[in-house]
Amino acid sequence: MNDKITKNEEHFNEIRRKKEAENEEKRSQTKRRLESEFNRPDNNVIEKFRGENNEKIS
């Protein structure tokens, strides 16, 4: 009985570690994409953001 619980715990820990690694990779990709978008010289990202009254922030 105890072995069964341990195997289940190991299995779910393995699944959790795999999901955490996938999520970390997604976060890294998103971060790199946003950084490259923000740092492109031909793209004024700040103009894309707008204030509460929909006015451009310059």
mmCIF file as Biopython writes it, N, C-alpha, C and O atoms, coordinates in Angstrom:
data_model
#
loop_
_atom_site.group_PDB
_atom_site.id
_atom_site.type_symbol
_atom_site.label_atom_id
_atom_site.label_alt_id
_atom_site.label_comp_id
_atom_site.label_asym_id
_atom_site.label_entity_id
_atom_site.label_seq_id
_atom_site.pdbx_PDB_ins_code
_atom_site.Cartn_x
_atom_site.Cartn_y
_atom_site.Cartn_z
_atom_site.occupancy
_atom_site.B_iso_or_equiv
_atom_site.auth_seq_id
_atom_site.auth_asym_id
_atom_site.pdbx_PDB_model_num
ATOM 1   N N  . MET A ? 1  ? 0.838  -1.199 0.000   1.0 0.0 1  A 1 
ATOM 2   C CA . MET A ? 1  ? 0.000  0.000  0.000   1.0 0.0 1  A 1 
ATOM 3   C C  . MET A ? 1  ? 0.877  1.255  0.000   1.0 0.0 1  A 1 
ATOM 4   O O  . MET A ? 1  ? 0.651  2.178  -0.782  1.0 0.0 1  A 1 
ATOM 5   N N  . ASN A ? 2  ? 1.868  1.278  0.874   1.0 0.0 2  A 1 
ATOM 6   C CA . ASN A ? 2  ? 2.758  2.427  0.969   1.0 0.0 2  A 1 
ATOM 7   C C  . ASN A ? 2  ? 3.563  2.629  -0.318  1.0 0.0 2  A 1 
ATOM 8   O O  . ASN A ? 2  ? 3.811  3.761  -0.734  1.0 0.0 2  A 1 
ATOM 9   N N  . ASP A ? 3  ? 3.972  1.501  -0.951  1.0 0.0 3  A 1 
ATOM 10  C CA . ASP A ? 3  ? 4.699  1.586  -2.221  1.0 0.0 3  A 1 
ATOM 11  C C  . ASP A ? 3  ? 3.833  2.222  -3.296  1.0 0.0 3  A 1 
ATOM 12  O O  . ASP A ? 3  ? 4.319  3.002  -4.116  1.0 0.0 3  A 1 
ATOM 13  N N  . LYS A ? 4  ? 2.548  1.885  -3.289  1.0 0.0 4  A 1 
ATOM 14  C CA . LYS A ? 4  ? 1.631  2.435  -4.284  1.0 0.0 4  A 1 
ATOM 15  C C  . LYS A ? 4  ? 1.522  3.951  -4.134  1.0 0.0 4  A 1 
ATOM 16  O O  . LYS A ? 4  ? 1.537  4.674  -5.130  1.0 0.0 4  A 1 
ATOM 17  N N  . ILE A ? 5  ? 1.415  4.429  -2.911  1.0 0.0 5  A 1 
ATOM 18  C CA . ILE A ? 5  ? 1.338  5.873  -2.647  1.0 0.0 5  A 1 
ATOM 19  C C  . ILE A ? 5  ? 2.623  6.550  -3.121  1.0 0.0 5  A 1 
ATOM 20  O O  . ILE A ? 5  ? 2.577  7.601  -3.759  1.0 0.0 5  A 1 
ATOM 21  N N  . THR A ? 6  ? 3.757  5.951  -2.809  1.0 0.0 6  A 1 
ATOM 22  C CA . THR A ? 6  ? 5.045  6.518  -3.200  1.0 0.0 6  A 1 
ATOM 23  C C  . THR A ? 6  ? 5.161  6.597  -4.714  1.0 0.0 6  A 1 
ATOM 24  O O  . THR A ? 6  ? 5.628  7.601  -5.251  1.0 0.0 6  A 1 
ATOM 25  N N  . LYS A ? 7  ? 4.737  5.540  -5.408  1.0 0.0 7  A 1 
ATOM 26  C CA . LYS A ? 7  ? 4.800  5.540  -6.877  1.0 0.0 7  A 1 
ATOM 27  C C  . LYS A ? 7  ? 3.885  6.627  -7.446  1.0 0.0 7  A 1 
ATOM 28  O O  . LYS A ? 7  ? 4.254  7.313  -8.399  1.0 0.0 7  A 1 
ATOM 29  N N  . ASN A ? 8  ? 2.701  6.783  -6.866  1.0 0.0 8  A 1 
ATOM 30  C CA . ASN A ? 8  ? 1.794  7.831  -7.329  1.0 0.0 8  A 1 
ATOM 31  C C  . ASN A ? 8  ? 2.410  9.210  -7.095  1.0 0.0 8  A 1 
ATOM 32  O O  . ASN A ? 8  ? 2.356  10.077 -7.967  1.0 0.0 8  A 1 
ATOM 33  N N  . GLU A ? 9  ? 2.994  9.405  -5.915  1.0 0.0 9  A 1 
ATOM 34  C CA . GLU A ? 9  ? 3.637  10.690 -5.612  1.0 0.0 9  A 1 
ATOM 35  C C  . GLU A ? 9  ? 4.760  10.962 -6.597  1.0 0.0 9  A 1 
ATOM 36  O O  . GLU A ? 9  ? 4.889  12.079 -7.098  1.0 0.0 9  A 1 
ATOM 37  N N  . GLU A ? 10 ? 5.575  9.953  -6.880  1.0 0.0 10 A 1 
ATOM 38  C CA . GLU A ? 10 ? 6.674  10.114 -7.835  1.0 0.0 10 A 1 
ATOM 39  C C  . GLU A ? 10 ? 6.132  10.472 -9.212  1.0 0.0 10 A 1 
ATOM 40  O O  . GLU A ? 10 ? 6.663  11.346 -9.898  1.0 0.0 10 A 1 
ATOM 41  N N  . HIS A ? 11 ? 5.069  9.782  -9.600  1.0 0.0 11 A 1 
ATOM 42  C CA . HIS A ? 11 ? 4.459  10.023 -10.912 1.0 0.0 11 A 1 
ATOM 43  C C  . HIS A ? 11 ? 3.947  11.466 -11.010 1.0 0.0 11 A 1 
ATOM 44  O O  . HIS A ? 11 ? 4.220  12.157 -11.992 1.0 0.0 11 A 1 
ATOM 45  N N  . PHE A ? 12 ? 3.217  11.912 -10.008 1.0 0.0 12 A 1 
ATOM 46  C CA . PHE A ? 12 ? 2.672  13.266 -10.054 1.0 0.0 12 A 1 
ATOM 47  C C  . PHE A ? 12 ? 3.767  14.323 -9.922  1.0 0.0 12 A 1 
ATOM 48  O O  . PHE A ? 12 ? 3.670  15.392 -10.524 1.0 0.0 12 A 1 
ATOM 49  N N  . ASN A ? 13 ? 4.805  14.031 -9.139  1.0 0.0 13 A 1 
ATOM 50  C CA . ASN A ? 13 ? 5.941  14.957 -9.059  1.0 0.0 13 A 1 
ATOM 51  C C  . ASN A ? 13 ? 6.636  15.083 -10.407 1.0 0.0 13 A 1 
ATOM 52  O O  . ASN A ? 13 ? 7.052  16.173 -10.799 1.0 0.0 13 A 1 
ATOM 53  N N  . GLU A ? 14 ? 6.760  13.970 -11.113 1.0 0.0 14 A 1 
ATOM 54  C CA . GLU A ? 14 ? 7.370  13.987 -12.438 1.0 0.0 14 A 1 
ATOM 55  C C  . GLU A ? 14 ? 6.530  14.828 -13.405 1.0 0.0 14 A 1 
ATOM 56  O O  . GLU A ? 14 ? 7.063  15.630 -14.172 1.0 0.0 14 A 1 
ATOM 57  N N  . ILE A ? 15 ? 5.223  14.634 -13.353 1.0 0.0 15 A 1 
ATOM 58  C CA . ILE A ? 15 ? 4.323  15.421 -14.208 1.0 0.0 15 A 1 
ATOM 59  C C  . ILE A ? 15 ? 4.430  16.900 -13.856 1.0 0.0 15 A 1 
ATOM 60  O O  . ILE A ? 15 ? 4.495  17.740 -14.753 1.0 0.0 15 A 1 
ATOM 61  N N  . ARG A ? 16 ? 4.450  17.231 -12.579 1.0 0.0 16 A 1 
ATOM 62  C CA . ARG A ? 16 ? 4.549  18.621 -12.141 1.0 0.0 16 A 1 
ATOM 63  C C  . ARG A ? 16 ? 5.863  19.255 -12.599 1.0 0.0 16 A 1 
ATOM 64  O O  . ARG A ? 16 ? 5.875  20.393 -13.068 1.0 0.0 16 A 1 
ATOM 65  N N  . ARG A ? 17 ? 6.965  18.519 -12.462 1.0 0.0 17 A 1 
ATOM 66  C CA . ARG A ? 17 ? 8.272  19.040 -12.913 1.0 0.0 17 A 1 
ATOM 67  C C  . ARG A ? 17 ? 8.261  19.289 -14.417 1.0 0.0 17 A 1 
ATOM 68  O O  . ARG A ? 17 ? 8.791  20.295 -14.888 1.0 0.0 17 A 1 
ATOM 69  N N  . LYS A ? 18 ? 7.661  18.381 -15.163 1.0 0.0 18 A 1 
ATOM 70  C CA . LYS A ? 18 ? 7.594  18.536 -16.619 1.0 0.0 18 A 1 
ATOM 71  C C  . LYS A ? 18 ? 6.767  19.773 -16.986 1.0 0.0 18 A 1 
ATOM 72  O O  . LYS A ? 18 ? 7.167  20.553 -17.850 1.0 0.0 18 A 1 
ATOM 73  N N  . LYS A ? 19 ? 5.620  19.951 -16.334 1.0 0.0 19 A 1 
ATOM 74  C CA . LYS A ? 19 ? 4.764  21.115 -16.588 1.0 0.0 19 A 1 
ATOM 75  C C  . LYS A ? 19 ? 5.484  22.407 -16.219 1.0 0.0 19 A 1 
ATOM 76  O O  . LYS A ? 19 ? 5.414  23.390 -16.958 1.0 0.0 19 A 1 
ATOM 77  N N  . GLU A ? 20 ? 6.180  22.413 -15.074 1.0 0.0 20 A 1 
ATOM 78  C CA . GLU A ? 20 ? 6.922  23.605 -14.654 1.0 0.0 20 A 1 
ATOM 79  C C  . GLU A ? 20 ? 7.997  23.949 -15.669 1.0 0.0 20 A 1 
ATOM 80  O O  . GLU A ? 20 ? 8.212  25.124 -15.966 1.0 0.0 20 A 1 
ATOM 81  N N  . ALA A ? 21 ? 8.676  22.940 -16.207 1.0 0.0 21 A 1 
ATOM 82  C CA . ALA A ? 21 ? 9.713  23.182 -17.219 1.0 0.0 21 A 1 
ATOM 83  C C  . ALA A ? 21 ? 9.086  23.749 -18.496 1.0 0.0 21 A 1 
ATOM 84  O O  . ALA A ? 21 ? 9.637  24.669 -19.100 1.0 0.0 21 A 1 
ATOM 85  N N  . GLU A ? 22 ? 7.942  23.206 -18.904 1.0 0.0 22 A 1 
ATOM 86  C CA . GLU A ? 22 ? 7.248  23.719 -20.087 1.0 0.0 22 A 1 
ATOM 87  C C  . GLU A ? 22 ? 6.822  25.172 -19.879 1.0 0.0 22 A 1 
ATOM 88  O O  . GLU A ? 22 ? 6.987  26.006 -20.769 1.0 0.0 22 A 1 
ATOM 89  N N  . ASN A ? 23 ? 6.277  25.468 -18.705 1.0 0.0 23 A 1 
ATOM 90  C CA . ASN A ? 23 ? 5.830  26.829 -18.413 1.0 0.0 23 A 1 
ATOM 91  C C  . ASN A ? 23 ? 7.013  27.795 -18.378 1.0 0.0 23 A 1 
ATOM 92  O O  . ASN A ? 23 ? 6.906  28.924 -18.857 1.0 0.0 23 A 1 
ATOM 93  N N  . GLU A ? 24 ? 8.125  27.361 -17.821 1.0 0.0 24 A 1 
ATOM 94  C CA . GLU A ? 24 ? 9.318  28.207 -17.781 1.0 0.0 24 A 1 
ATOM 95  C C  . GLU A ? 24 ? 9.807  28.504 -19.197 1.0 0.0 24 A 1 
ATOM 96  O O  . GLU A ? 24 ? 10.210 29.627 -19.498 1.0 0.0 24 A 1 
ATOM 97  N N  . GLU A ? 25 ? 9.770  27.497 -20.057 1.0 0.0 25 A 1 
ATOM 98  C CA . GLU A ? 25 ? 10.185 27.701 -21.450 1.0 0.0 25 A 1 
ATOM 99  C C  . GLU A ? 25 ? 9.249  28.693 -22.146 1.0 0.0 25 A 1 
ATOM 100 O O  . GLU A ? 25 ? 9.706  29.556 -22.895 1.0 0.0 25 A 1 
ATOM 101 N N  . LYS A ? 26 ? 7.942  28.570 -21.900 1.0 0.0 26 A 1 
ATOM 102 C CA . LYS A ? 26 ? 6.982  29.517 -22.483 1.0 0.0 26 A 1 
ATOM 103 C C  . LYS A ? 26 ? 7.239  30.929 -21.985 1.0 0.0 26 A 1 
ATOM 104 O O  . LYS A ? 26 ? 7.191  31.882 -22.763 1.0 0.0 26 A 1 
ATOM 105 N N  . ARG A ? 27 ? 7.514  31.071 -20.678 1.0 0.0 27 A 1 
ATOM 106 C CA . ARG A ? 27 ? 7.819  32.393 -20.120 1.0 0.0 27 A 1 
ATOM 107 C C  . ARG A ? 27 ? 9.073  32.977 -20.764 1.0 0.0 27 A 1 
ATOM 108 O O  . ARG A ? 27 ? 9.116  34.165 -21.081 1.0 0.0 27 A 1 
ATOM 109 N N  . SER A ? 28 ? 10.093 32.140 -20.957 1.0 0.0 28 A 1 
ATOM 110 C CA . SER A ? 28 ? 11.342 32.599 -21.566 1.0 0.0 28 A 1 
ATOM 111 C C  . SER A ? 28 ? 11.101 33.053 -23.004 1.0 0.0 28 A 1 
ATOM 112 O O  . SER A ? 28 ? 11.610 34.091 -23.429 1.0 0.0 28 A 1 
ATOM 113 N N  . GLN A ? 29 ? 10.324 32.271 -23.747 1.0 0.0 29 A 1 
ATOM 114 C CA . GLN A ? 29 ? 10.019 32.637 -25.133 1.0 0.0 29 A 1 
ATOM 115 C C  . GLN A ? 29 ? 9.252  33.954 -25.192 1.0 0.0 29 A 1 
ATOM 116 O O  . GLN A ? 29 ? 9.544  34.813 -26.025 1.0 0.0 29 A 1 
ATOM 117 N N  . THR A ? 30 ? 8.274  34.110 -24.308 1.0 0.0 30 A 1 
ATOM 118 C CA . THR A ? 30 ? 7.479  35.334 -24.278 1.0 0.0 30 A 1 
ATOM 119 C C  . THR A ? 30 ? 8.365  36.524 -23.920 1.0 0.0 30 A 1 
ATOM 120 O O  . THR A ? 30 ? 8.265  37.589 -24.528 1.0 0.0 30 A 1 
ATOM 121 N N  . LYS A ? 31 ? 9.225  36.334 -22.936 1.0 0.0 31 A 1 
ATOM 122 C CA . LYS A ? 31 ? 10.122 37.411 -22.523 1.0 0.0 31 A 1 
ATOM 123 C C  . LYS A ? 31 ? 11.033 37.816 -23.670 1.0 0.0 31 A 1 
ATOM 124 O O  . LYS A ? 31 ? 11.206 39.006 -23.931 1.0 0.0 31 A 1 
ATOM 125 N N  . ARG A ? 32 ? 11.622 36.832 -24.364 1.0 0.0 32 A 1 
ATOM 126 C CA . ARG A ? 32 ? 12.500 37.141 -25.494 1.0 0.0 32 A 1 
ATOM 127 C C  . ARG A ? 32 ? 11.730 37.856 -26.602 1.0 0.0 32 A 1 
ATOM 128 O O  . ARG A ? 32 ? 12.235 38.809 -27.196 1.0 0.0 32 A 1 
ATOM 129 N N  . ARG A ? 33 ? 10.508 37.397 -26.879 1.0 0.0 33 A 1 
ATOM 130 C CA . ARG A ? 33 ? 9.699  38.019 -27.932 1.0 0.0 33 A 1 
ATOM 131 C C  . ARG A ? 33 ? 9.376  39.463 -27.582 1.0 0.0 33 A 1 
ATOM 132 O O  . ARG A ? 33 ? 9.500  40.351 -28.426 1.0 0.0 33 A 1 
ATOM 133 N N  . LEU A ? 34 ? 8.962  39.704 -26.339 1.0 0.0 34 A 1 
ATOM 134 C CA . LEU A ? 34 ? 8.627  41.064 -25.922 1.0 0.0 34 A 1 
ATOM 135 C C  . LEU A ? 34 ? 9.859  41.965 -25.925 1.0 0.0 34 A 1 
ATOM 136 O O  . LEU A ? 34 ? 9.785  43.127 -26.323 1.0 0.0 34 A 1 
ATOM 137 N N  . GLU A ? 35 ? 10.987 41.425 -25.480 1.0 0.0 35 A 1 
ATOM 138 C CA . GLU A ? 35 ? 12.214 42.231 -25.487 1.0 0.0 35 A 1 
ATOM 139 C C  . GLU A ? 35 ? 12.618 42.587 -26.907 1.0 0.0 35 A 1 
ATOM 140 O O  . GLU A ? 35 ? 13.016 43.720 -27.174 1.0 0.0 35 A 1 
ATOM 141 N N  . SER A ? 36 ? 12.519 41.627 -27.820 1.0 0.0 36 A 1 
ATOM 142 C CA . SER A ? 36 ? 12.910 41.932 -29.195 1.0 0.0 36 A 1 
ATOM 143 C C  . SER A ? 36 ? 11.927 42.913 -29.830 1.0 0.0 36 A 1 
ATOM 144 O O  . SER A ? 36 ? 12.330 43.782 -30.604 1.0 0.0 36 A 1 
ATOM 145 N N  . GLU A ? 37 ? 10.654 42.778 -29.511 1.0 0.0 37 A 1 
ATOM 146 C CA . GLU A ? 37 ? 9.651  43.712 -30.023 1.0 0.0 37 A 1 
ATOM 147 C C  . GLU A ? 37 ? 9.921  45.115 -29.485 1.0 0.0 37 A 1 
ATOM 148 O O  . GLU A ? 37 ? 9.838  46.095 -30.225 1.0 0.0 37 A 1 
ATOM 149 N N  . PHE A ? 38 ? 10.237 45.205 -28.222 1.0 0.0 38 A 1 
ATOM 150 C CA . PHE A ? 38 ? 10.460 46.504 -27.592 1.0 0.0 38 A 1 
ATOM 151 C C  . PHE A ? 38 ? 11.739 47.161 -28.106 1.0 0.0 38 A 1 
ATOM 152 O O  . PHE A ? 38 ? 11.809 48.384 -28.227 1.0 0.0 38 A 1 
ATOM 153 N N  . ASN A ? 39 ? 12.739 46.352 -28.406 1.0 0.0 39 A 1 
ATOM 154 C CA . ASN A ? 39 ? 14.041 46.891 -28.799 1.0 0.0 39 A 1 
ATOM 155 C C  . ASN A ? 39 ? 14.201 47.112 -30.295 1.0 0.0 39 A 1 
ATOM 156 O O  . ASN A ? 39 ? 15.253 47.571 -30.739 1.0 0.0 39 A 1 
ATOM 157 N N  . ARG A ? 40 ? 13.182 46.796 -31.076 1.0 0.0 40 A 1 
ATOM 158 C CA . ARG A ? 40 ? 13.294 47.042 -32.523 1.0 0.0 40 A 1 
ATOM 159 C C  . ARG A ? 40 ? 13.340 48.543 -32.771 1.0 0.0 40 A 1 
ATOM 160 O O  . ARG A ? 40 ? 12.464 49.267 -32.297 1.0 0.0 40 A 1 
ATOM 161 N N  . PRO A ? 41 ? 14.342 49.031 -33.504 1.0 0.0 41 A 1 
ATOM 162 C CA . PRO A ? 41 ? 14.491 50.471 -33.694 1.0 0.0 41 A 1 
ATOM 163 C C  . PRO A ? 41 ? 13.381 51.090 -34.550 1.0 0.0 41 A 1 
ATOM 164 O O  . PRO A ? 41 ? 13.083 52.277 -34.414 1.0 0.0 41 A 1 
ATOM 165 N N  . ASP A ? 42 ? 12.773 50.296 -35.424 1.0 0.0 42 A 1 
ATOM 166 C CA . ASP A ? 42 ? 11.750 50.841 -36.313 1.0 0.0 42 A 1 
ATOM 167 C C  . ASP A ? 42 ? 10.353 50.782 -35.701 1.0 0.0 42 A 1 
ATOM 168 O O  . ASP A ? 42 ? 9.368  51.078 -36.379 1.0 0.0 42 A 1 
ATOM 169 N N  . ASN A ? 43 ? 10.261 50.412 -34.457 1.0 0.0 43 A 1 
ATOM 170 C CA . ASN A ? 43 ? 8.955  50.197 -33.854 1.0 0.0 43 A 1 
ATOM 171 C C  . ASN A ? 43 ? 8.861  50.999 -32.558 1.0 0.0 43 A 1 
ATOM 172 O O  . ASN A ? 43 ? 9.495  50.650 -31.563 1.0 0.0 43 A 1 
ATOM 173 N N  . ASN A ? 44 ? 8.089  52.046 -32.568 1.0 0.0 44 A 1 
ATOM 174 C CA . ASN A ? 44 ? 7.925  52.842 -31.356 1.0 0.0 44 A 1 
ATOM 175 C C  . ASN A ? 44 ? 6.833  52.210 -30.508 1.0 0.0 44 A 1 
ATOM 176 O O  . ASN A ? 44 ? 5.656  52.548 -30.635 1.0 0.0 44 A 1 
ATOM 177 N N  . VAL A ? 45 ? 7.237  51.295 -29.646 1.0 0.0 45 A 1 
ATOM 178 C CA . VAL A ? 45 ? 6.291  50.518 -28.839 1.0 0.0 45 A 1 
ATOM 179 C C  . VAL A ? 45 ? 5.483  51.414 -27.911 1.0 0.0 45 A 1 
ATOM 180 O O  . VAL A ? 45 ? 4.308  51.153 -27.655 1.0 0.0 45 A 1 
ATOM 181 N N  . ILE A ? 46 ? 6.120  52.475 -27.407 1.0 0.0 46 A 1 
ATOM 182 C CA . ILE A ? 46 ? 5.444  53.319 -26.428 1.0 0.0 46 A 1 
ATOM 183 C C  . ILE A ? 46 ? 4.168  53.911 -27.023 1.0 0.0 46 A 1 
ATOM 184 O O  . ILE A ? 46 ? 3.191  54.113 -26.302 1.0 0.0 46 A 1 
ATOM 185 N N  . GLU A ? 47 ? 4.161  54.191 -28.321 1.0 0.0 47 A 1 
ATOM 186 C CA . GLU A ? 47 ? 2.957  54.753 -28.928 1.0 0.0 47 A 1 
ATOM 187 C C  . GLU A ? 47 ? 1.812  53.742 -28.949 1.0 0.0 47 A 1 
ATOM 188 O O  . GLU A ? 47 ? 0.650  54.125 -29.085 1.0 0.0 47 A 1 
ATOM 189 N N  . LYS A ? 48 ? 2.129  52.467 -28.817 1.0 0.0 48 A 1 
ATOM 190 C CA . LYS A ? 48 ? 1.080  51.445 -28.815 1.0 0.0 48 A 1 
ATOM 191 C C  . LYS A ? 48 ? 0.306  51.443 -27.498 1.0 0.0 48 A 1 
ATOM 192 O O  . LYS A ? 48 ? -0.854 51.035 -27.458 1.0 0.0 48 A 1 
ATOM 193 N N  . PHE A ? 49 ? 0.942  51.893 -26.439 1.0 0.0 49 A 1 
ATOM 194 C CA . PHE A ? 49 ? 0.285  51.915 -25.137 1.0 0.0 49 A 1 
ATOM 195 C C  . PHE A ? 49 ? -0.536 53.192 -25.012 1.0 0.0 49 A 1 
ATOM 196 O O  . PHE A ? 49 ? -0.107 54.261 -25.445 1.0 0.0 49 A 1 
ATOM 197 N N  . ARG A ? 50 ? -1.681 53.075 -24.435 1.0 0.0 50 A 1 
ATOM 198 C CA . ARG A ? 50 ? -2.564 54.227 -24.317 1.0 0.0 50 A 1 
ATOM 199 C C  . ARG A ? 50 ? -2.989 54.395 -22.860 1.0 0.0 50 A 1 
ATOM 200 O O  . ARG A ? 50 ? -3.022 53.429 -22.098 1.0 0.0 50 A 1 
ATOM 201 N N  . GLY A ? 51 ? -3.312 55.628 -22.485 1.0 0.0 51 A 1 
ATOM 202 C CA . GLY A ? 51 ? -3.722 55.912 -21.118 1.0 0.0 51 A 1 
ATOM 203 C C  . GLY A ? 51 ? -5.186 55.587 -20.892 1.0 0.0 51 A 1 
ATOM 204 O O  . GLY A ? 51 ? -5.840 55.003 -21.755 1.0 0.0 51 A 1 
ATOM 205 N N  . GLU A ? 52 ? -5.697 55.964 -19.736 1.0 0.0 52 A 1 
ATOM 206 C CA . GLU A ? 52 ? -7.073 55.660 -19.357 1.0 0.0 52 A 1 
ATOM 207 C C  . GLU A ? 52 ? -8.097 56.265 -20.308 1.0 0.0 52 A 1 
ATOM 208 O O  . GLU A ? 52 ? -9.127 55.654 -20.592 1.0 0.0 52 A 1 
ATOM 209 N N  . ASN A ? 53 ? -7.809 57.476 -20.802 1.0 0.0 53 A 1 
ATOM 210 C CA . ASN A ? 53 ? -8.763 58.155 -21.679 1.0 0.0 53 A 1 
ATOM 211 C C  . ASN A ? 53 ? -8.463 57.907 -23.151 1.0 0.0 53 A 1 
ATOM 212 O O  . ASN A ? 53 ? -8.893 58.669 -24.017 1.0 0.0 53 A 1 
ATOM 213 N N  . ASN A ? 54 ? -7.722 56.839 -23.430 1.0 0.0 54 A 1 
ATOM 214 C CA . ASN A ? 54 ? -7.381 56.421 -24.778 1.0 0.0 54 A 1 
ATOM 215 C C  . ASN A ? 54 ? -6.475 57.424 -25.487 1.0 0.0 54 A 1 
ATOM 216 O O  . ASN A ? 54 ? -6.387 57.411 -26.715 1.0 0.0 54 A 1 
ATOM 217 N N  . GLU A ? 55 ? -5.797 58.295 -24.729 1.0 0.0 55 A 1 
ATOM 218 C CA . GLU A ? 55 ? -4.867 59.225 -25.359 1.0 0.0 55 A 1 
ATOM 219 C C  . GLU A ? 55 ? -3.517 58.536 -25.508 1.0 0.0 55 A 1 
ATOM 220 O O  . GLU A ? 55 ? -3.165 57.659 -24.719 1.0 0.0 55 A 1 
ATOM 221 N N  . LYS A ? 56 ? -2.779 58.935 -26.510 1.0 0.0 56 A 1 
ATOM 222 C CA . LYS A ? 56 ? -1.455 58.356 -26.709 1.0 0.0 56 A 1 
ATOM 223 C C  . LYS A ? 56 ? -0.524 58.849 -25.624 1.0 0.0 56 A 1 
ATOM 224 O O  . LYS A ? 56 ? -0.583 60.007 -25.211 1.0 0.0 56 A 1 
ATOM 225 N N  . ILE A ? 57 ? 0.329  57.963 -25.172 1.0 0.0 57 A 1 
ATOM 226 C CA . ILE A ? 57 ? 1.363  58.340 -24.222 1.0 0.0 57 A 1 
ATOM 227 C C  . ILE A ? 57 ? 2.643  58.506 -25.025 1.0 0.0 57 A 1 
ATOM 228 O O  . ILE A ? 57 ? 3.080  57.577 -25.704 1.0 0.0 57 A 1 
ATOM 229 N N  . SER A ? 58 ? 3.237  59.672 -24.948 1.0 0.0 58 A 1 
ATOM 230 C CA . SER A ? 58 ? 4.453  59.883 -25.734 1.0 0.0 58 A 1 
ATOM 231 C C  . SER A ? 58 ? 5.656  60.103 -24.854 1.0 0.0 58 A 1 
ATOM 232 O O  . SER A ? 58 ? 6.763  60.296 -25.357 1.0 0.0 58 A 1 
#
